[in-house]
Amino acid sequence: MTEDRGTIPALLRSAAAEHQATTAIVDGDTRLSYPALADAGRTFGAAVVASGLDPGDRVGIWAFNCAQWVVAALGTWLAGCVVVPVNTRFRGREAADVLRRSRARLLVTVTDFLDTDYVELLRGAGVELPDLGAIVVAHGAVPAGATSWSEFLALATDRAGAEADRRTALLGSDDLSDILFTSGTTGVPKGVVQTHVRTLRVGTDWVEMTGLRAGDRYLMVNPFFHMFGLKAGILASVAAGATMLPQATFDVEAVLARVEAERVTVLPGAPTLYQSILDHPARHAHDLSSLRLAVTGAADIPVELIGRLRHELPFGLVLTGYGLTEAGTVTATSPEDDEVTVATTVGRPRPGFELRIGDEKGLSLPAGEPGEILVRGGSVMSHYLDDPEATRTAFTDDGWLHTGDLGVLDERGCLRIVGRSKDMIIVGGFNVYPAEVENYLLEHPAVATVAVVGIADERLGEVPVAFVVPRPGAALVPSELVEWSRPRMANYKAPRFVEIVEELPVNASGKVEKDVLRRRAGEKTTSGSC
């Protein structure tokens, strides 16, 4: 599989022609073949055109994994527009910020996900969205001022469909395809702008890496708003002709039942997904014999877990890899690698990627020396949205991307991740940047200064902990501040613990010594006093 098809609509058209009898997606009562999926996408694209959106306009999608998410994304591309995924764990203001900065003109969302109405959250955020002209509700009750999914599709006309076809024919491989937002060390989320050809390379290379093939049945637990779910999920499946099985939430019993009922063959996910399956008491009551491919990463992995995946579950292939929003999948292990290599490294650079380890000046370090991971390749981002300074500093003069992650290359060329120079915390596979959480906590009227660090957690890998200095005369109760924070940010960002301190430890330059705080937090949680 190659990326010669140039654009995502061209890839979809090819899939519809090559896999006419293959089921493209199964979601509840919805079962669409690849030709039917292409038709559904075209109808959505025609409705986008009829709504007045121009080529290059942005369409936000704030919804759980479902067939409508896939149709909306493909239809957006068929209309010549740009997909802007929104994290389903975001609260109203976080989502509004993404929509405002991307200048999204249309939003596809839901009002019934985990007892949450996203339209209500958005409208209650108090953020002006002058570009947003329409809200389409894919699931749930339709509030006043919004449009139902069926009503929106009814806007499609023959004339609008012809215009969508015209735009598709004119679409180029270097036209913009998607903007995924990822937090930065300043606490301000950055919009990672990608083009069709760069995004396609992520999906098609994932097919080459994993051996994903027509007839595979891919259970999609990784959220579609994430690079993994969108590009190594939806687009990889379209490229291979695999059947997509969206999973709205991860519930181990539901996943086990669906693996058995749908004869799932491909099940990627964070290590916690596999650990939950292995430890589930009813695992042996389900027929899991169809499983053949596991792909994981995003956290340190015990060697024992890889061994159990290979010996206690029927997976014929277990891979790990390293990727980031700005570049896609950069490295991966291979089928020949042993359990220790799969667990303790993230493999070697993928074809088309160059990778090196740099010192503080960017000079290359030899094998065995830790330093910053720098990468260069065809799926590296185009730029950061409306942020030329951040784009400039993200790259070296000769085109190497600073990842901000710390790693070591061994003598075999395998990469081991040893740290995160940007202080990033990974909570259950989701990236959390302390500065962003700190900025939210500083809005509390009783908080003077705050520092957030990550500490180890048995279930999630890491969780955030906040050290807070109160304003003079203010009374702060740690548990109350935790509860205050939860409605204001995604739940995985909210601090798990808060400790009130008189002052934060700082070095001679006034920088908070977060290593000191990490040690302090670790000691207190170990003793049970935090």
ZAKOL-470104 format. One line per 2 residues: number of its first residue (from 1); for each residue x, y, z of C-alpha. Coordinates in Angstrom, 3 decimals, decimal comma. Example, Ala and Ser with C-alpha at 12.3 -4.5 7.8 and 13.67 -1.06 7.14 Angstrom:
// residues 2
1> 12,300/-4,500/7,800 | 13,670/-1,060/7,140;
***
This chain:
// residues 530
1> 0,000/0,000/0,000 | 1,398/3,414/-0,918;
3> 0,277/7,007/-0,588 | 0,241/7,614/-4,372;
5> -3,485/8,290/-4,222 | -2,583/11,824/-3,188;
7> -5,716/12,862/-1,318 | -8,057/11,253/1,164;
9> -11,064/11,407/-1,216 | -8,975/9,590/-3,832;
11> -8,154/6,912/-1,242 | -11,845/6,513/-0,418;
13> -12,783/6,290/-4,081 | -10,166/3,573/-4,583;
15> -11,423/1,637/-1,535 | -15,018/1,770/-2,808;
17> -13,886/0,343/-6,146 | -11,518/-2,320/-4,756;
19> -13,642/-3,535/-1,833 | -17,182/-3,413/-3,148;
21> -18,379/-6,426/-1,154 | -16,491/-5,540/2,052;
23> -18,262/-4,129/5,087 | -16,584/-0,816/5,869;
25> -18,201/-0,044/9,212 | -20,367/-1,737/11,817;
27> -21,941/0,434/14,512 | -25,063/-0,924/16,186;
29> -27,674/-1,383/13,469 | -25,532/0,546/10,973;
31> -23,622/-1,616/8,509 | -22,141/0,087/5,463;
33> -20,146/-1,415/2,616 | -17,263/0,613/1,226;
35> -19,379/1,874/-1,727 | -22,157/2,790/0,736;
37> -19,660/4,570/2,997 | -18,381/6,580/0,038;
39> -21,970/7,491/-0,868 | -22,753/8,512/2,705;
41> -19,643/10,667/2,790 | -20,628/12,309/-0,495;
43> -24,089/13,108/0,883 | -22,556/14,713/3,962;
45> -20,124/16,620/1,746 | -22,990/17,889/-0,403;
47> -24,772/19,079/2,750 | -21,593/20,887/3,808;
49> -21,535/22,623/0,420 | -25,253/23,474/0,671;
51> -24,579/25,008/4,105 | -22,369/27,586/2,450;
53> -18,936/26,360/3,451 | -16,112/27,097/1,028;
55> -13,066/24,943/0,222 | -10,614/25,125/3,110;
57> -13,264/25,962/5,727 | -13,047/24,042/8,982;
59> -15,526/21,495/10,372 | -15,262/20,549/14,043;
61> -16,216/17,050/15,204 | -16,873/16,715/18,945;
63> -18,338/13,251/19,382 | -17,606/9,745/20,593;
65> -16,440/7,029/18,193 | -19,394/6,218/15,944;
67> -20,330/5,769/12,288 | -21,406/9,409/12,043;
69> -17,908/10,524/13,080 | -16,410/8,581/10,165;
71> -19,022/9,820/7,670 | -18,612/13,429/8,835;
73> -14,825/13,319/8,489 | -14,888/11,722/5,041;
75> -17,669/14,040/3,904 | -15,756/17,079/5,121;
77> -12,796/16,069/2,978 | -15,071/15,340/0,009;
79> -16,321/18,940/0,304 | -12,745/20,229/0,170;
81> -12,857/21,298/3,817 | -10,633/20,662/6,848;
83> -11,405/18,339/9,785 | -10,894/19,686/13,315;
85> -11,339/16,883/15,894 | -12,269/17,944/19,441;
87> -11,396/15,874/22,496 | -14,513/14,284/24,002;
89> -13,121/14,867/27,491 | -12,899/18,613/27,013;
91> -15,178/20,882/28,956 | -17,029/23,718/27,259;
93> -14,350/26,363/27,361 | -11,610/24,012/26,171;
95> -13,728/22,953/23,192 | -14,757/26,541/22,478;
97> -11,098/27,569/22,371 | -10,375/24,927/19,712;
99> -13,394/25,978/17,642 | -12,595/29,680/17,983;
101> -8,944/29,405/17,051 | -9,603/27,055/14,137;
103> -12,443/29,341/12,961 | -14,705/26,317/12,568;
105> -17,860/27,135/10,628 | -19,687/23,886/11,343;
107> -19,713/21,573/14,364 | -20,844/17,951/14,463;
109> -21,487/16,892/18,044 | -23,664/14,852/20,434;
111> -25,871/15,617/23,415 | -26,047/12,197/25,066;
113> -22,498/11,022/25,793 | -21,905/9,845/29,359;
115> -24,750/12,075/30,600 | -23,090/15,065/28,949;
117> -24,709/17,514/26,541 | -21,872/19,053/24,524;
119> -24,094/21,777/23,058 | -25,038/22,860/26,564;
121> -21,392/22,816/27,634 | -20,405/24,909/24,631;
123> -23,168/27,458/25,070 | -22,357/27,785/28,746;
125> -18,670/28,426/28,157 | -19,086/32,173/27,680;
127> -16,829/32,193/24,609 | -17,850/34,057/21,455;
129> -17,693/31,895/18,317 | -18,329/34,343/15,466;
131> -17,375/31,857/12,722 | -19,564/28,981/13,905;
133> -22,689/29,034/11,790 | -24,297/25,644/12,434;
135> -24,325/22,829/14,983 | -25,314/19,345/13,800;
137> -26,347/16,813/16,448 | -25,338/13,294/15,416;
139> -26,707/11,582/18,554 | -29,142/12,716/21,228;
141> -31,825/15,343/21,647 | -31,581/18,351/19,342;
143> -31,741/21,653/21,249 | -33,136/24,854/19,816;
145> -30,822/26,429/17,260 | -29,155/23,132/16,327;
147> -29,868/20,744/13,440 | -30,430/17,005/13,593;
149> -28,235/14,638/11,590 | -31,088/13,691/9,250;
151> -32,136/17,317/8,735 | -28,589/18,234/7,844;
153> -28,219/15,412/5,326 | -31,524/16,503/3,752;
155> -29,792/19,728/2,701 | -27,808/17,764/0,100;
157> -28,980/18,444/-3,452 | -27,810/17,228/-6,839;
159> -26,288/20,632/-7,464 | -24,423/20,603/-4,127;
161> -23,232/17,055/-4,839 | -21,870/18,132/-8,203;
163> -20,039/21,008/-6,533 | -18,540/18,600/-3,969;
165> -17,362/16,398/-6,846 | -15,792/19,426/-8,524;
167> -13,931/20,324/-5,335 | -12,744/16,742/-4,909;
169> -11,332/16,769/-8,457 | -9,453/20,004/-7,736;
171> -8,123/18,905/-4,350 | -4,344/18,614/-4,200;
173> -2,088/16,504/-2,043 | -0,654/19,632/-0,397;
175> -4,065/21,078/0,498 | -4,883/21,143/4,209;
177> -6,648/18,073/5,592 | -6,829/18,336/9,384;
179> -5,915/20,382/12,446 | -5,316/18,414/15,647;
181> -4,769/20,428/18,796 | -2,085/19,445/21,267;
183> -1,028/21,324/24,394 | 2,302/23,121/24,554;
185> 4,634/23,892/27,442 | 3,177/27,405/27,700;
187> -0,210/25,892/28,464 | -1,671/27,205/25,204;
189> -2,842/24,367/22,919 | -1,205/24,383/19,500;
191> -3,046/23,461/16,328 | -1,029/20,933/14,323;
193> -1,811/21,596/10,663 | -1,482/18,719/8,218;
195> -1,930/18,204/4,501 | -3,583/15,319/2,673;
197> -0,340/13,674/1,605 | 1,239/13,926/5,069;
199> -1,853/12,550/6,792 | -2,168/9,759/4,227;
201> 1,400/8,690/4,911 | 0,519/8,064/8,551;
203> -2,399/5,809/7,608 | -0,758/3,932/4,778;
205> 2,498/3,387/6,666 | 0,518/1,950/9,572;
207> -0,887/-0,597/7,123 | 2,631/-1,535/6,049;
209> 3,834/-1,651/9,644 | 1,096/-3,901/10,977;
211> 0,051/-5,932/7,951 | -3,535/-4,669/8,277;
213> -5,476/-6,200/5,407 | -8,840/-6,440/3,703;
215> -11,175/-8,537/5,788 | -9,591/-7,558/9,107;
217> -12,110/-6,502/11,730 | -10,681/-3,544/13,650;
219> -12,181/-2,736/17,066 | -11,572/0,998/17,510;
221> -11,139/1,842/21,175 | -8,623/4,620/20,482;
223> -10,669/7,842/20,205 | -11,116/9,294/16,730;
225> -10,142/12,783/17,966 | -6,633/11,406/18,559;
227> -4,004/10,960/15,844 | -4,002/7,209/16,496;
229> -7,755/6,793/16,152 | -8,111/9,062/13,137;
231> -5,060/8,227/11,060 | -3,933/4,790/12,264;
233> -7,593/3,892/12,688 | -10,051/5,325/10,164;
235> -7,598/6,092/7,362 | -5,556/2,918/7,828;
237> -8,765/0,893/7,592 | -9,839/2,664/4,401;
239> -6,373/2,140/2,932 | -6,463/-1,597/3,695;
241> -10,158/-2,287/3,184 | -10,604/-3,378/6,806;
243> -13,900/-3,310/8,673 | -14,179/-0,528/11,265;
245> -15,908/-1,312/14,575 | -16,148/1,966/16,534;
247> -16,246/1,604/20,326 | -17,709/4,636/22,108;
249> -16,088/3,947/25,484 | -13,747/1,363/26,918;
251> -15,609/-1,128/29,050 | -13,715/-4,380/29,343;
253> -16,808/-6,591/29,466 | -18,304/-4,853/26,422;
255> -15,016/-5,188/24,541 | -14,734/-8,894/25,330;
257> -18,318/-9,486/24,212 | -17,784/-7,548/20,993;
259> -14,552/-9,369/20,161 | -16,486/-12,617/20,368;
261> -19,631/-11,439/18,562 | -17,873/-9,579/15,730;
263> -14,841/-11,883/15,396 | -12,453/-8,982/15,949;
265> -8,949/-9,498/14,570 | -7,253/-6,152/15,311;
267> -7,322/-4,535/18,758 | -4,840/-1,682/19,337;
269> -4,794/0,290/22,561 | -2,894/1,546/25,564;
271> -1,229/-1,049/27,844 | -4,043/-0,550/30,367;
273> -6,524/-1,954/27,823 | -4,646/-5,232/27,576;
275> -4,001/-5,387/31,306 | -7,746/-5,009/31,934;
277> -8,534/-7,828/29,517 | -5,908/-10,157/30,967;
279> -7,082/-9,529/34,523 | -10,814/-9,741/33,840;
281> -12,328/-12,708/35,716 | -14,714/-13,534/32,841;
283> -12,051/-13,481/30,116 | -12,100/-17,246/29,658;
285> -15,866/-17,211/29,172 | -15,420/-15,408/25,838;
287> -14,131/-16,775/22,549 | -11,201/-14,480/21,715;
289> -9,606/-16,804/19,166 | -10,071/-14,350/16,288;
291> -7,579/-11,828/17,717 | -4,341/-11,640/15,727;
293> -2,854/-8,097/16,038 | -2,095/-5,955/19,092;
295> -0,425/-2,540/18,833 | 0,397/-0,490/21,896;
297> 2,628/2,265/23,221 | 2,170/5,586/25,027;
299> 3,481/4,316/28,374 | 6,192/2,202/29,954;
301> 5,301/-1,427/29,439 | 6,241/-4,294/31,766;
303> 8,001/-7,148/29,972 | 5,573/-9,461/31,752;
305> 2,629/-7,804/29,990 | 4,083/-8,441/26,517;
307> 4,743/-12,040/27,500 | 1,182/-12,490/28,716;
309> -0,197/-10,949/25,513 | 1,781/-13,438/23,469;
311> 1,106/-16,501/25,599 | -2,302/-15,998/27,238;
313> -4,124/-14,330/24,342 | -4,219/-15,497/20,714;
315> -2,401/-12,486/19,240 | -0,001/-13,628/16,554;
317> 1,663/-10,216/16,414 | 2,314/-7,723/19,220;
319> 3,936/-4,406/18,286 | 4,864/-1,230/20,138;
321> 5,703/2,140/18,675 | 6,358/5,811/19,268;
323> 4,408/8,602/17,671 | 3,261/12,153/18,197;
325> 0,592/14,438/16,788 | 3,179/16,495/14,947;
327> 4,640/13,549/13,048 | 2,501/10,413/13,188;
329> 4,045/7,024/13,915 | 7,817/7,526/13,988;
331> 9,151/4,159/15,182 | 7,870/0,631/15,698;
333> 9,098/-2,774/16,717 | 9,036/-5,653/14,241;
335> 7,586/-9,183/14,335 | 11,069/-10,587/14,905;
337> 11,701/-8,623/18,106 | 11,708/-10,481/21,413;
339> 9,526/-9,627/24,402 | 12,171/-7,499/26,103;
341> 12,692/-5,388/22,976 | 8,945/-4,905/22,471;
343> 8,433/-3,918/26,106 | 11,487/-1,748/26,742;
345> 11,941/-0,013/23,385 | 9,672/1,514/20,764;
347> 11,588/-0,034/17,897 | 13,306/1,502/14,905;
349> 12,433/4,443/12,639 | 9,729/3,729/10,091;
351> 10,665/3,890/6,374 | 10,874/7,490/5,265;
353> 11,823/8,703/8,737 | 15,184/9,886/9,993;
355> 15,748/9,975/13,745 | 18,642/11,159/15,851;
357> 19,366/12,038/19,465 | 20,577/15,587/20,053;
359> 22,312/17,341/22,913 | 21,353/20,783/24,242;
361> 22,866/22,378/21,136 | 21,163/19,949/18,776;
363> 24,367/18,076/17,956 | 23,956/14,337/17,418;
365> 24,810/12,020/20,298 | 26,171/8,480/19,953;
367> 24,295/5,299/20,843 | 23,738/4,940/24,564;
369> 23,703/8,686/25,274 | 20,325/10,216/26,287;
371> 19,130/13,399/24,641 | 16,247/14,984/22,789;
373> 14,605/12,977/20,004 | 14,696/14,815/16,675;
375> 12,886/13,472/13,633 | 12,544/14,268/9,953;
377> 10,169/12,652/7,469 | 7,263/12,901/5,073;
379> 4,481/12,889/7,659 | 5,958/15,587/9,910;
381> 3,503/18,451/10,343 | 3,205/21,334/7,943;
383> 3,096/24,015/10,666 | 1,375/25,197/13,826;
385> -1,862/27,079/13,245 | -1,394/30,863/13,253;
387> 1,864/30,544/15,205 | 4,912/31,159/13,006;
389> 7,179/31,632/16,013 | 6,260/28,259/17,500;
391> 6,677/26,686/14,059 | 10,112/28,237/13,648;
393> 11,349/27,063/17,034 | 9,914/23,574/16,500;
395> 12,316/22,923/13,616 | 16,053/23,125/13,142;
397> 17,354/25,095/10,169 | 17,714/21,856/8,198;
399> 14,208/20,576/8,913 | 14,523/18,360/11,997;
401> 11,519/18,470/14,345 | 12,229/18,964/18,033;
403> 9,942/16,429/19,731 | 10,687/17,551/23,281;
405> 10,955/13,886/24,259 | 14,110/12,349/25,646;
407> 15,404/9,066/24,331 | 18,358/6,734/23,841;
409> 19,273/4,743/20,756 | 20,890/1,376/21,383;
411> 23,493/-0,285/19,174 | 20,706/-1,954/17,138;
413> 19,071/1,384/16,344 | 16,137/0,755/18,698;
415> 14,771/3,768/20,548 | 14,051/3,818/24,256;
417> 12,020/6,697/25,712 | 13,593/7,919/28,952;
419> 11,755/11,129/29,744 | 9,896/14,171/28,512;
421> 11,776/17,427/28,388 | 8,499/19,329/28,237;
423> 7,332/17,975/31,595 | 4,475/16,192/29,900;
425> 2,427/13,788/32,009 | 0,784/10,778/30,334;
427> -2,463/9,842/32,079 | -3,911/6,606/30,725;
429> -2,474/7,343/27,292 | -3,580/11,019/27,226;
431> -1,021/13,817/27,216 | -1,249/16,398/29,995;
433> 0,987/19,466/30,104 | 1,411/20,869/33,624;
435> 1,430/24,496/32,470 | -2,075/24,165/31,054;
437> -3,418/22,715/34,318 | -1,564/25,393/36,287;
439> -3,199/28,119/34,208 | -6,646/26,771/35,016;
441> -5,912/26,446/38,741 | -4,617/30,012/38,870;
443> -8,134/31,193/38,041 | -9,281/30,118/41,502;
445> -9,539/33,293/43,602 | -7,651/31,756/46,523;
447> -4,677/30,422/44,516 | -1,538/32,562/44,408;
449> 0,946/30,233/42,707 | 0,849/26,594/41,711;
451> 3,067/23,879/40,261 | 1,815/20,613/38,787;
453> 3,870/17,436/38,464 | 3,156/13,841/37,582;
455> 3,525/10,890/39,889 | 3,305/7,180/39,185;
457> -0,094/5,537/39,304 | -0,638/1,784/39,084;
459> -3,749/2,001/36,900 | -3,164/5,088/34,719;
461> 0,625/5,214/34,550 | 0,769/8,753/35,895;
463> -1,589/11,281/37,478 | -1,213/15,038/38,083;
465> -0,515/16,420/41,557 | -0,740/20,149/42,340;
467> 1,317/22,057/44,890 | -0,545/25,258/45,706;
469> 0,451/28,435/47,543 | -2,710/30,228/48,751;
471> -3,263/33,946/48,536 | -2,610/35,770/51,819;
473> -5,481/35,248/54,225 | -7,217/32,726/51,965;
475> -8,337/29,350/53,218 | -7,946/26,446/50,802;
477> -9,112/22,891/51,348 | -7,271/20,436/49,034;
479> -10,266/18,209/48,360 | -12,437/21,216/47,546;
481> -9,896/22,518/45,018 | -9,808/19,080/43,348;
483> -13,597/19,157/43,046 | -13,499/22,771/41,790;
485> -11,095/21,823/39,008 | -12,978/18,834/37,604;
487> -15,786/20,680/35,772 | -13,276/23,169/34,343;
489> -10,975/20,807/32,477 | -10,895/17,311/31,033;
491> -11,072/14,804/33,881 | -7,664/13,307/33,140;
493> -6,078/16,771/33,470 | -7,626/17,564/36,857;
495> -5,156/17,027/39,705 | -5,664/13,801/41,618;
497> -4,169/15,327/44,767 | -3,535/18,869/46,005;
499> -1,030/19,852/48,681 | -1,099/23,300/50,248;
501> 2,402/24,745/50,750 | 3,809/28,036/52,032;
503> 6,158/28,388/49,057 | 7,383/26,476/46,021;
505> 11,026/25,358/45,811 | 12,897/27,454/43,260;
507> 16,468/27,549/41,984 | 18,743/30,574/41,719;
509> 17,047/31,729/38,531 | 13,605/31,572/40,103;
511> 12,515/28,435/38,227 | 10,393/25,971/40,179;
513> 12,367/22,833/40,948 | 9,834/20,262/39,839;
515> 12,154/17,348/40,541 | 11,970/18,296/44,207;
517> 8,175/18,352/44,026 | 8,036/14,989/42,264;
519> 10,117/13,400/44,991 | 7,983/15,040/47,659;
521> 4,745/13,909/46,005 | 6,059/10,379/45,596;
523> 7,042/10,148/49,246 | 3,675/11,398/50,437;
525> 1,594/9,136/48,197 | 3,757/6,166/49,202;
527> 3,062/6,942/52,838 | -0,604/7,584/52,082;
529> -0,537/11,159/53,405 | -1,097/13,058/50,162;
***
